[in-house]
Amino acid sequence: MNMRLFDKKTYVQRRAKLCRDVNDGIILLPGNNEMPMNYTDNTYPFRQDSTFLYFFGIPKPGLFGIIDTDNGESYLFGDDPTIDEIVWTGPQESVHSFQERIGANNSFSFKKLKDFISKAKASNRKIHVIPPYREEHRKNIASAMEISDADIQKFISRELIEGVVKQRIIKSDEELKEIERAVNISGEMHKAAMKMTRAGIKEQLIVSKLLEISTSYGGFYSFPPIVTKHGETLHNHYYGNLLEKGDLLLCDAGAETDMGYAGDLTRTFPVDHTFTQIQKDVYTIILNAHNAAVKALKPGIAFKEVHLLACLTLSEGLKEMGLMKGNMNDAVEAGAHAMFFQCGLGHLMGLDVHDMENLGEEFVGYEPGMEKSKQFGLKSLRLGRKLKPGYVLTVEPGLYFIPSLIDLWKAENKFSDYLNYDEIEKFRNFGGMRVEEDFVITENESNLLGEEVPKTINEIENYINC
C-alpha cells in the first residue's frame, strides 16, 4: 500500500512540540475505525481522525496512538491483517512498517493497549484525551482505560486541546502546498460545474461531476457539496431539483486530498449563462463585501472585525437597493442585517474543512477572554480571534432571502427602523447567493490560495459562454 505521508521528521517534530506544551503524563490519540453503512462489511469511505493524522500521519483504520510526554516517546497500537482479511483486502503494510515511517518509538498489538494504560494509571500518571466526537472513540478510550463512558469527561484535557490548537492553527510550508493542491482541485470542480450548468438538467448531475473530479486525484469531497437552485437554504444537500431558465445555481464544494487537507470554494452563477440585472445588483453587493473583507485581512486584526465590516458593506448595498433604511452602523450593531446574512463570514481550514471544530470553538475560533455573541447571525461566526501569520481561512459573504424568516420578522415588525418589508417582499423568491475563497495570512497581509476561479460577473459570464 503506497500512502502519501510527510517526511518522518515532520511527525517526530510535531509530537516533540506537543510534549513541550503538555509536559506531564501520557496523551491518548485514538484513530478512526471503519463505519458500517448498513452491515459490517459495507462501510462508508474511510476518513482518519484529523488529530491522529496530524501527529501520526497514517490514514488507516484500527490504530491508536500514545505520546509519553515525560520521555518524549510515542507508540502505535494496531493489528496486522489476518490471512482471512488479506484474502479480501490484499497484502497490507504492517503496523511496524508504519511505525518506522512516522518515526514512532515502538508498535504493539491492540490487545496490549489496555496494559500500557493500566501501568500508567498504577503510577498515578496524568492521562490526557481530547473531546471524543464519535461513539467509537468513547468506547475505545473507555475500554482501554477500564472506565465508564461517563468518566471520560474527567480526562478531557484543556492543556492538550490548547497544545493541539497551538500547533495545528499555524500551517507549515509543506501543509500550505497540500492545501493549495486541494484548493486547485476544488477550483477545477467549480469550473466544470459552471461549464455544464444549463436549463433542463438536475442538480445531481453536477454533483456527480464534482465527485468524479475530486476522486480522480485520489481524494474525496472535503464536505458534502451544496449544489442548489435554492441558495437561500444555507446547507442544502438536496440535489433533485430541475434547473430552469432564470434560476441561479449556488455551488459550495471542496476537494480533500489523499493526505486529508481541504479546499472550500463557493460560486453562484446563472443557469441562463447571463445574469439578470437584479441578479447583478445583488451579486455586486456581495462582491463588494468580499473585496472589503479580503482587503482588511492582516495579522493582528480580529476576524470578528472583518466579519462586521462585511456585514456593514452588505447593509449599505442593501440600503441603496431600498431593502434597508436608517443608520447602517446601528442596524449592524442591532443585528438587523441578519435578515439577509445569517451566518459567519468564514472559518479556519486545514485538515478539516472547518478546522479543529471538534476541539471546541472556544479554543479554536476564539481566544481567552473573547466571549462569543448570542445574537442571531453573529452567534454563527465560527472564527473571531485575532489573525496571525500561518492561519488559513475562508472569506464567504452572501445574501439569503428566506421566506420563513421574512414572514416571522415581518409579523413581529422586527427591526422596522432598519428593514423595508415592502421591498423585501419583492425578493421572497429570489433565493440566495454567496462567493467564497481561501486565504493564508502572511507577515503583512494575506495571499489567495490556489489559482483564480472566475468570480466577477464578467469573468463568470465570459467563462461559461466561451
N, C-alpha and C positions, 0 to 999 in steps of 0.2 A: 504494500500500500504506500503510495507516494503522497504524503501530506505536506503542503507548503507550511513551513514554520519559519519564524525569525531565527537568527543565529543563536546558538546555545548561550552565548554571553549575555544576550538581551534578557533571557529569562532568569539567569543567575543574578544579574544586577537588579532586576525588579524585585525578586524575593529578598535580596540583601537590603534594599531600601526599606521594604516593608518591615523587616526585622528591626531596623533602626527606629521606626515610628511606633512599633508595637514591641517593646523591649522586655516583655515578661511573659513566659508561658508558651503554649502551642496554638497555632492557628489552624482551624479546620476549614477546608475549601472543597465541598462536595461538587463533583461534576454532575451533569445530567445523565439520565437514562433514556432509553427508547420509550416513547409514549404510544400505546396501542390506540388505533382509531376505533376498532370495533371487536378485535380479538388480538391475542398476544402477539402473533407473528405478523400482523398487518399494522405497521406503525406509521405515524406521521414522519415527515422529513426530520432528521435529527438536527438539533441545534444545541451546541455545547453552552454551558453556563459561561457568561462573559467574564466573570471574575476569575474563574478557573482557567479560562482561555488566556487571560492576560498574564497570569503567573505561571501556568504550566503548559500552555500552548497547544494542547492535544485535542483535536475535535473528534473524539472517540467516546462512545458511551461506556458507562460502567467503571468510571475511575473516581478516585478520591485522593485529594492532596493534603498533606500536612506540612506546615512550616514550623520548625522549632526556633523560636526567637532567641533562646538562650545560647545555642551553639551555631545558629545560622544555617543549620542543615534542613533539607527538605526531602520528603518521602512521597512516593507514588504507590497507591494501592489499587490493585485490579487483577483480574484473572485472564489468562490467555484462553483462547477458544479451545474447546474440546474437539475431538475428531468429528463428533456428531454435528457440531456447529460449523466446522470447516467444510463439511460436505455441502452445506447450503451457502456459505459466505466466501469460500475460497481461503487461501492462506492469509493470515493477518499478522501485522507486525506485533512483536511481543511487548509486554509491558516493560521489560528490562531494556529493550531497544529504545522505547520512548523515553525512559528514564535517562538514558545516556544522551539522547538527542537534545533534551532540555536541561541537562546539567544537574539533575536531582542527585542526591547522595545515595539513595537506595530505593529499591522497589520490593513490594511484598504482595502476596496474595490477599484478596479481600478479607478472608477469614481472620487474618492477623490484625486487622484494623482495631477490633474491639480490645484485644490485649494491649496494643500500643497505647490506646487512650486510657485504659484501665490503670496502667502503670503511671501515667501522668497524673491521674486523679489520686492515686495512692500516695504520690509525692506532694500532694496539695498544690500542684502546678495550676496556674490560671489557664483556662481554656476559652478561646475567642471564636465566635461564629458571627456571620453576618445574617441579616434577617432572611429566613427561607421564604421563597415566593412560590415554591412548588411543594405539593404534598409529599413527593418522593424525597425531597431534601429533609423535611421534618422527620420522616420515618427513618431515613438513613442515619441522620445525626442522633436521633433518639435511641436507635438500636445500638449504634457504635458507642454511645456514652452510657447506655443502660439507664436511661431516664425516660420519663413520660414526655409526650409531645408538648404538654403544657409547660414543662420545666425548661424547655429550650430557651424561653424568654430570658431566663436568668443568665444565660451565657452570651446573649447578643451584646456585642462589644462596640461601644461608641469609639473606643480607641482604634479598633480595627477598621470600622467604617470610615473614620476620618483619614486613616492611613491609606486605604484603598482609593478614596476620592482624591486625596492629595497627589497621588501618582497618576491615576488614570485621566484626570481632568486636563493635564498638560500633555499634549501629543508630541511624541518624538518625531524626528525627521522620517524615520522608517514607517511610522504609523501614518504620517501625513501622505506619504506616497501611496500607501494602501487605501486610505480614504479617498484620495484623488482618483484612484483607479475605480473605486465604487461609484464616485460621482460621475465619472465619464461614461461608465456603463449605464448609469441612470439617465444621463443626457441622451444616449443612443436610444433608450426606451422611449423617451418623450418625443424625440424627433420622429420615430417610427409611428407613434400614436397620432401625431399631427398629420402625417402623410396619408394615413389610412382612414382618418375620420371623414365620414360623409353621411348624408341622409340615407336612411334605408337599412342601416346595419345596427346590430345590437352592441351595447357596451361590452358584452362578454367577449366579442371577437377581438376587441382591442386589448382586453386583459390577457387573452391567450398569447398575443404577440409580445406583451411585456414579459410574460413568463418565459417564452422562447428565448428572448434576448438575454435575460438575467441568468438563466440556466446554461446558456451556451458558453459562458465564461467560467463555468464550474461552481457558481454560487447559487443564489436564490433571491427572492424578494427580501428586502430589509424590513418589510411590514406588508400586510395585505393591502394591495393597491386600492386607491379610491379613484374610480373612473366612472363619472356620473354626469348626467344632464341635470341632476337635482343637486347642484353645488351648495344649496342653502343648508343641506344636512352635512355637518362638518366631517363626520366619519361615516360616509355612506358606502357600504360594501355590497349593495345590491347591484347586479350587473345585467339585469334583464330588460332594461328599457330600450326601446327602439329610438334611434336618433332621427330627428325630424328637422325640416327646414326651420331656421330661426333659433334653434337650440344652441346653447353653449355647452361645451364639454369641459369639465374640470378633471384634470388628471394629476393626482398626487401619488407619486410612485418612486421607489428607490430600489437599487440593487444592493445586495450584500455579497462581498467577495468570498472566495473559498476560505479565507482566513478570518471571516466574521465581521469585517469592517463595512460600515453602512454609508450609503448615499441617500439623499432625500430631496427631491425637487418637485415643484408644482408649476404647471402651466394651465391656463384657461384659454380656450380658443373656439372660434365659431365653427359649427358644423357646416355652414354655408361657405366657409373659407374666407369670408369677408365679414368684419364686424359691422353691425348696425350702428347708427350714430349714438343711440342711447347706451349700447354696449361699450362703445369707445369712451363715452363720458365717464362711465363707472370705472372702467379699466384704467383710465388715465389717473383717476384719483388714487387707485391702488398703487400704480407705478410711482406716483409722486411720493406716497408714504414709504414705499420700499426704498426709493433712492435717498430720501431724507434719513431713514434709519441706517442704511449702509454707510452713508457719509459720516454718521455720528459714531460708528464703531471704532473704538480705540482702547488701548489699555487704560484702566482707571475709571472709566465710565461705568456706572451700574446699568445693567441691561434693562432694568425696570425703567430707567430714564429714557432709553432708546424706545422701549415699548410705548411709553406715554407720548413721546414725540410723534411716533407713527399714528397713535390714536388722534392726536391733535391735527395732524396733516389730513387724515381721513375725514375728520369732522369739518374742517374748513372747506374741503372739497364738497362735502355733502351740503353744507350751508350755501355754497354757490349754486348748487342744483336746486335749492329750495326745500330740501328734506329736513334740514336742521335750522335753528334760529337762535338768536341771542349770543351771549359771550361763550366762545368755544372753549376757552380755558376753564371756565366754570362748568361747562357741560361735561368735559372730560373728567374733571375732579369729582363731579356728582355721579358719573358713570352712565350718562345718557347715551354716549356713543355705542354702548354695548347692545343697543337695539340692532346695530349693524355689524359690530365686531365683538363677538362673544368669547374669544379665546386669546391666548397669549401670542406674542409676536414671533417667538421661536423657542428653541431648546438646544441643549448640548447634544453633540453627536459623536460617535466613535465606534466602539464595538457594539453598542446598542444604538438604534436609531434615535431613541430618547435615552441618552447615555446615563447609565447607572441609576435609573429611576427606581429600581428595586431596592436601592440602599436608603431611599427616603429623600424627598425634595428638600427637607430642612437641612440636609447635609450636602446635597449636590447642587441644587439650584439657588440656594440662599446661604448667607453667611451668619455666623453667630450674631445675635442682636438685631437681625433683619427679620421683621415679622411679615409673614405672608398675609396679603389682604383677604378679606372675606367678601369683598364687593363683587357682585355678579360681573363676569368678564375678567376683571383683574385677578380674581382668585384662581383663574385658569392659567396664569402666567407661570410656566414651569421654571423659568430662569430669571432671577432678579439680581444676582450677585454682581460685584464689580468684575470687569473683564481683565484678563491677564494674557500676556503672550503665550501662545500654545493652545488656547481654547479653540475648539471647533464648534460652530453653532450655525443654526439656520435663521434666516430672516423671512417671515411669511405673513405679510399683511393681507387682509381680504375684506370683502364686504358681503354680507349674507342677509337676505331678506326672507325671514322665517315667518310664514303666515300665523302660526300658533303664537309666536311671541308678539307679533303686531296686534293680534286680537286681544291678548292678555293685557299688554300695557295700554292699549287704547281704551279698553273697558275700565281700567284703573285711572285713566287720564294721567299716566305716569310721565314725569319729566315734560309736562306740557309747555314749560317755558323754553324748552330746547328742541322739541320734536314737532314737526309739522305733519300731523297724521293724515290730513287730506292728500298731501303729496306722497307720503309713504304708501298709502293705499294703491297708488298707481303702479307700484313696484311689487305688489303682492306675488305676482307670478314670474318675477324676474329670475329668481334662483340665487346663485352665489358665484363669486369669482375670487381667486387668490393667485398669488405668484410667490414662489419660494426658491431661494438659492442658498448655497452653503459657503461658509467663510471660516478662515482661520485668523485669529488675532495675532498681529505681528508686534514688533517692538514699538512701532509708532502709529499703526493704523490697522487695516485688515486687508486680506487678499481673498479674492474669489477663488474657490476651489473648482477645478475642472474647466473644461473648455466651455466657451459661451454657447448657450442654447437660446434659440430665438425667444425674445422676451417682449420687445416693444410691439406696438400694433403693426407698424410697417414690417418689422422683421418676421413676425408670425404670418402675416398675410403673404408676404413675398415668398417665404419658405414653403408654405402649403401650396401655393399656386405655381411655383416654378417647375 
